[in-house]
Amino acid sequence: MEKTQFKRILFKTAFCCMACDGHIDDREIKEMEGMDRNTIYFEDVDLSVELEDLVNQFQKKGKKTVEELFEQLKKTDLNTVQELLLLEVALRMINADEVIEENEKKFLRFLRSKLKVHDETLLDRFGKISYLFDVDYKESLTKVKTPEELLESMTLPKIDEMKLIEFSEQNKS
């Protein structure tokens, strides 16, 4: 897979994580901006344009935007490192506001169910994350089989909240 294409998927995953609890917190915005400044995760991708595209998609399609992310992941052959990066970005976004909502747990579990990386690798990389490896983990995956089922219970934020993120070359130092 082309690096730029993967970075767009990575950014869309972060965006969907930020939106899946129905509210975009300032700390989530700061985390996204920090990842842009301090990592190469989104390097060579104009995040202002990507964000504008995602906000426009979200305005037109609503929850379908999240569904399309999962459809795209299903069609994409990711390697183990890419899958770990997706989960790392998702975990960073979900933990940014220090409140882990049920929708975020559902989103993360569903994301994890679409990846091929082994549980042992995840445990080695991230440790035991209770809301990812809890007793009901396997049961929750059998209950939610499609992105539509996941999205039925989610409340997504208003479009205005999503326009708060500022990405510019000036932020990068």
Secondary structure as a PSIPRED ss2 file (coil, helix, strand):
# PSIPRED VFORMAT (PSIPRED V4.0)

   1 M C   1.000  0.000  0.000
   2 E C   1.000  0.000  0.000
   3 K H   0.000  1.000  0.000
   4 T H   0.000  1.000  0.000
   5 Q H   0.000  1.000  0.000
   6 F H   0.000  1.000  0.000
   7 K H   0.000  1.000  0.000
   8 R H   0.000  1.000  0.000
   9 I H   0.000  1.000  0.000
  10 L H   0.000  1.000  0.000
  11 F H   0.000  1.000  0.000
  12 K H   0.000  1.000  0.000
  13 T H   0.000  1.000  0.000
  14 A H   0.000  1.000  0.000
  15 F H   0.000  1.000  0.000
  16 C H   0.000  1.000  0.000
  17 C H   0.000  1.000  0.000
  18 M H   0.000  1.000  0.000
  19 A H   0.000  1.000  0.000
  20 C C   1.000  0.000  0.000
  21 D C   1.000  0.000  0.000
  22 G C   1.000  0.000  0.000
  23 H C   1.000  0.000  0.000
  24 I C   1.000  0.000  0.000
  25 D C   1.000  0.000  0.000
  26 D H   0.000  1.000  0.000
  27 R H   0.000  1.000  0.000
  28 E H   0.000  1.000  0.000
  29 I H   0.000  1.000  0.000
  30 K H   0.000  1.000  0.000
  31 E H   0.000  1.000  0.000
  32 M H   0.000  1.000  0.000
  33 E H   0.000  1.000  0.000
  34 G H   0.000  1.000  0.000
  35 M H   0.000  1.000  0.000
  36 D H   0.000  1.000  0.000
  37 R H   0.000  1.000  0.000
  38 N H   0.000  1.000  0.000
  39 T C   1.000  0.000  0.000
  40 I C   1.000  0.000  0.000
  41 Y C   1.000  0.000  0.000
  42 F C   1.000  0.000  0.000
  43 E C   1.000  0.000  0.000
  44 D C   1.000  0.000  0.000
  45 V C   1.000  0.000  0.000
  46 D C   1.000  0.000  0.000
  47 L H   0.000  1.000  0.000
  48 S H   0.000  1.000  0.000
  49 V H   0.000  1.000  0.000
  50 E H   0.000  1.000  0.000
  51 L H   0.000  1.000  0.000
  52 E H   0.000  1.000  0.000
  53 D H   0.000  1.000  0.000
  54 L H   0.000  1.000  0.000
  55 V H   0.000  1.000  0.000
  56 N H   0.000  1.000  0.000
  57 Q H   0.000  1.000  0.000
  58 F H   0.000  1.000  0.000
  59 Q H   0.000  1.000  0.000
  60 K H   0.000  1.000  0.000
  61 K H   0.000  1.000  0.000
  62 G C   1.000  0.000  0.000
  63 K C   1.000  0.000  0.000
  64 K H   0.000  1.000  0.000
  65 T H   0.000  1.000  0.000
  66 V H   0.000  1.000  0.000
  67 E H   0.000  1.000  0.000
  68 E H   0.000  1.000  0.000
  69 L H   0.000  1.000  0.000
  70 F H   0.000  1.000  0.000
  71 E H   0.000  1.000  0.000
  72 Q H   0.000  1.000  0.000
  73 L H   0.000  1.000  0.000
  74 K H   0.000  1.000  0.000
  75 K H   0.000  1.000  0.000
  76 T C   1.000  0.000  0.000
  77 D C   1.000  0.000  0.000
  78 L C   1.000  0.000  0.000
  79 N C   1.000  0.000  0.000
  80 T H   0.000  1.000  0.000
  81 V H   0.000  1.000  0.000
  82 Q H   0.000  1.000  0.000
  83 E H   0.000  1.000  0.000
  84 L H   0.000  1.000  0.000
  85 L H   0.000  1.000  0.000
  86 L H   0.000  1.000  0.000
  87 L H   0.000  1.000  0.000
  88 E H   0.000  1.000  0.000
  89 V H   0.000  1.000  0.000
  90 A H   0.000  1.000  0.000
  91 L H   0.000  1.000  0.000
  92 R H   0.000  1.000  0.000
  93 M H   0.000  1.000  0.000
  94 I H   0.000  1.000  0.000
  95 N H   0.000  1.000  0.000
  96 A H   0.000  1.000  0.000
  97 D C   1.000  0.000  0.000
  98 E C   1.000  0.000  0.000
  99 V C   1.000  0.000  0.000
 100 I C   1.000  0.000  0.000
 101 E C   1.000  0.000  0.000
 102 E H   0.000  1.000  0.000
 103 N H   0.000  1.000  0.000
 104 E H   0.000  1.000  0.000
 105 K H   0.000  1.000  0.000
 106 K H   0.000  1.000  0.000
 107 F H   0.000  1.000  0.000
 108 L H   0.000  1.000  0.000
 109 R H   0.000  1.000  0.000
 110 F H   0.000  1.000  0.000
 111 L H   0.000  1.000  0.000
 112 R H   0.000  1.000  0.000
 113 S H   0.000  1.000  0.000
 114 K C   1.000  0.000  0.000
 115 L C   1.000  0.000  0.000
 116 K C   1.000  0.000  0.000
 117 V C   1.000  0.000  0.000
 118 H C   1.000  0.000  0.000
 119 D H   0.000  1.000  0.000
 120 E H   0.000  1.000  0.000
 121 T H   0.000  1.000  0.000
 122 L H   0.000  1.000  0.000
 123 L H   0.000  1.000  0.000
 124 D H   0.000  1.000  0.000
 125 R H   0.000  1.000  0.000
 126 F H   0.000  1.000  0.000
 127 G C   1.000  0.000  0.000
 128 K C   1.000  0.000  0.000
 129 I C   1.000  0.000  0.000
 130 S C   1.000  0.000  0.000
 131 Y C   1.000  0.000  0.000
 132 L C   1.000  0.000  0.000
 133 F C   1.000  0.000  0.000
 134 D C   1.000  0.000  0.000
 135 V C   1.000  0.000  0.000
 136 D C   1.000  0.000  0.000
 137 Y H   0.000  1.000  0.000
 138 K H   0.000  1.000  0.000
 139 E H   0.000  1.000  0.000
 140 S H   0.000  1.000  0.000
 141 L H   0.000  1.000  0.000
 142 T H   0.000  1.000  0.000
 143 K H   0.000  1.000  0.000
 144 V C   1.000  0.000  0.000
 145 K C   1.000  0.000  0.000
 146 T C   1.000  0.000  0.000
 147 P H   0.000  1.000  0.000
 148 E H   0.000  1.000  0.000
 149 E H   0.000  1.000  0.000
 150 L H   0.000  1.000  0.000
 151 L H   0.000  1.000  0.000
 152 E H   0.000  1.000  0.000
 153 S C   1.000  0.000  0.000
 154 M C   1.000  0.000  0.000
 155 T C   1.000  0.000  0.000
 156 L C   1.000  0.000  0.000
 157 P C   1.000  0.000  0.000
 158 K C   1.000  0.000  0.000
 159 I H   0.000  1.000  0.000
 160 D H   0.000  1.000  0.000
 161 E H   0.000  1.000  0.000
 162 M H   0.000  1.000  0.000
 163 K C   1.000  0.000  0.000
 164 L C   1.000  0.000  0.000
 165 I C   1.000  0.000  0.000
 166 E C   1.000  0.000  0.000
 167 F C   1.000  0.000  0.000
 168 S C   1.000  0.000  0.000
 169 E H   0.000  1.000  0.000
 170 Q H   0.000  1.000  0.000
 171 N H   0.000  1.000  0.000
 172 K C   1.000  0.000  0.000
 173 S C   1.000  0.000  0.000
